[in-house]
Amino acid sequence: MTEVSSLTGRLLVATPALADPNFDRAVVLLLDHDDKGSLGVVLNRPTPVDVGDILEAWGDHAGDPGVVFQGGPVSLDSALGLAVIPGDEGPLGWRRVYGAIGLVDLETPPELLVQALGSLRIFAGYAGWGPGQLEAEMAEGAWYVVDSEPGDVSSPRPEGLWRAVLRRQRGELAMVATYPDDPSLN
């Protein structure tokens, strides 16, 4: 069995060639990646549903836009909270994933966390891959793997995140940001 280098905390950016409509122009933050598989959330799929409509206690604490994001095609009936909390120590109800980014226990009363929150985003569902599945997709050229920045989780313009992440890369990868939405119209 080959050893898997952890990509936890990195971004998967869908290549224009990725044919799966669940991931068209997706930017996925990997929350867990090891030899047992991978789990992440799509950062740029806002829904029209306000956070307060689903999780009333957290509605006033979600960052702009204050809507639920579709985190991926798996378990759309479950909610996952991500928050950026600067500093070394996080409050009770928050678990660091990578850098300043961590998971929020949405069962925790918001009052215990809101003072420490730099930003909060709520996701319905997640993206998941079995052992070796993501590596196979990467070998097929479906994903670019790039470094994340804490601001990616709370981008105020999530619809532009795919282009923004690519644009900040060096070399030819930055050119992919100019790829047309519909190449047949080119």
Sequence and secondary structure as in RCSB ss.txt:
>XXXX:A:sequence
MTEVSSLTGRLLVATPALADPNFDRAVVLLLDHDDKGSLGVVLNRPTPVDVGDILEAWGDHAGDPGVVFQGGPVS
LDSALGLAVIPGDEGPLGWRRVYGAIGLVDLETPPELLVQALGSLRIFAGYAGWGPGQLEAEMAEGAWYVVDSEP
GDVSSPRPEGLWRAVLRRQRGELAMVATYPDDPSLN
>XXXX:A:secstr
       TTEEEEE TT   GGGTT EEEEEEEETTEEEEEETT EEEEEHHHH GGGGGGS SS EEEE  SEE
EEEEEEEEE  SS   TTEEEEETTEEEE TTS GGGTTTT SEEEEEEEEEEE TTHHHHHHHTT EEEEE  H
HHHT S GGGHHHHHHHTS THHHHGGG  SSGGG 
